[in-house]
Amino acid sequence: MYHPSVYDNLKVVLEGAVYDLDFSGDIEIVNRKDLIDHAIFERNYSIDFVVSEIGDLMRGNITLTATLEDLATEKLNDNPEGAGSKLTLEIKTPVYEIETDCKQLQSILKKWTSGDLKGDIQQKLTYIYGESRNVFNNTISIQLQKRVAEEEPDRISKVLEQVLLSMKEMNDYFKGYKK
């Protein structure tokens, strides 16, 4: 009999948790991708969303990833401890004053630097050449250090709660900002 991989089971949990938030009106899903990279045998499931009370000003993404190594570890060792998938978050937001805003956003993201949701945080700024440099695009990436295991599906809900809270705090920071 076929047994789904840890990735397959976590994908169902992630999809259900995100769609529950969409159905409740907390977020609006704007895109989703279910990809397999045959060159390196990596599977990615990602969902792009906006927080309903914020709108298009800020966009979030959550991606679940399983590599060939993840699948081999699971299948060849008959589902050992530590089998899981990587979870990465992305928040896209405008930034007006690079040093001030990025420092404040990093402070808001401090909750992602310890505990069960500990992640590596990176802020990447871009702008379009030839256009005004009054606003920069900030892509914040949070890669959780600990893989999500099949035995802890509630961790996905905690991650979603935390990313929504982070996005709302960022939005509160930018409210009334003079652009």
N, C-alpha and C positions, 0 to 999 in steps of 0.2 A: 504494500500500500504506500502511496505517496504521502510524505509528511512535509508540510510547508516549512520553509526555512524560518529562522528567527526574523529575518528581514521581512518576509511575507506577512508574518503575524503582526509585527510592529507597524507595518504599513497600514494594515487594516485598523489598528488602534489609532494611529495618527490621523488617518483619513476621517474616522468616526469622530474623534475629538474636535478636529477643525470644523467639520461640517455641523456638529452640534452648536459650536459658537456662531457659525453662519446662520443656522436656522433660528437661533435665539436673538439674532440681530446685533450681537456684540461686534462681529466683524463681517466683512463682505469679501468672499473669495473672488479674486480677479483673474487668476490663472493657476493652472496646475500642470505638472509634467511628470511623466513616468518613463524614465529613460534607462536603456541598457547600453553601455559602451562595450562593444564586442572586442575592441583592440586590447583593453586591459581587464575585461570582464568586471565591470563595476556597475552596480545598480543604484539609481538615484530616484527618489520620489520627492518632489518639491511642490509646495503650495505657496502662492503669492496672495497676500490679503491686505486690506486696509481696515483700520479700526473705525467702526461706524461713526463714533462721536468726533473723530479727527478728520476723516475724509481723505482725499488724495494727497494732502500735504506730506504725509509720511506713509511709507509702504513697508510691510513686513514679509519675510519669507522664512519658511522652515523646511529644511531638507534632511531626509533620512538617506544614509549611504551605507552600502555593503560592498566590500571588495572581494576579490577572489580569495584572498587570505582569510577573510571572515567566514566565507562559505566553506572553505576547506577545513578550517579549524572546527567548525560545527559538524560537518558531515563525516569527516574522516575520524574524528574522535568521539562520535556519537553524542553530540550536543554537550560539550564540556562546560564547566564553569568558565565564565568570561566571554562566552559567545554572545555577540550583540552587534549593534549597528551604531554608526556615528551619527550624531545629530548636530546640525549647524543652523544657526539663525542669522538672518540679515535684516537690518533696519536701514532704510534709505530715507534721509531727511536733509532738508536744506540747512546750511550753516552761513551765517552772515559775518561774524567776527571770528576768524579761525581760532586764535589762541583762547579767547574767552569762552566761546561756545563749545569747542572740543573738550576743554578742561571741565566745563559743567556737565557735558554729556558723559564724560568718563566717570565723574563723581556719581551720576545717576546709575551708571552701570556697575558700581562697586559691588552690588549684591551678586554679580556673576563671578566674583573672584574668590569665593569660598563656598564650602559646603557641597552638597550633592549636585548642585547646578554649576559648579565651578567650570569656567570656560576661559579660553584664550580670546582676548578682545583686541580688535584692530579697527582703527578708523582710517578710511581711505578717502581723500578729498580729490575732486575733479572739477573742472570747469570747461566750458566750450571756448576755444580760442576765437578771438574776434568779438566775443560778446562781453557785456559788462561783467566786471568781477565783483559785483555787489553781493552775489549769492554763489555759494559753492555747493556741490552735491557731495554729501557725506554718506558713504556706504560703511555701515558698522557691521562687522562680522564677529559673531560669537560662536566659537567651536567648543562644544562641551568636551572636557578632557576624558570623562568616564563614558564609556559606551553604554547605550541603553540595552538592557537585557530583557529577555522575554518574560522573566519573572517579575518585572517592575513596570508594567504598563502605565501605572498611575504617575510615574515620573514624567511621561509625555504631557499629561494634564498640568503638572506643576510647571513645566517649561513654558507651556502656552500661557498660563496665568502670569508668569513672571515677565514674559516678553510683552504682553498686553499692558501690564502695569508699567514697565519701562517706557513703552511708547507713549502712554498717557502722561507720565512724568516729564518726558521730553517735550510733549506738546504743551504742557502747563508752563514749562520754562520759556517756550517761544511765544506764548500768548501775549499779545500786546507789544511784541517786539517791534521796534521801529525799523522798518525795512527801507 
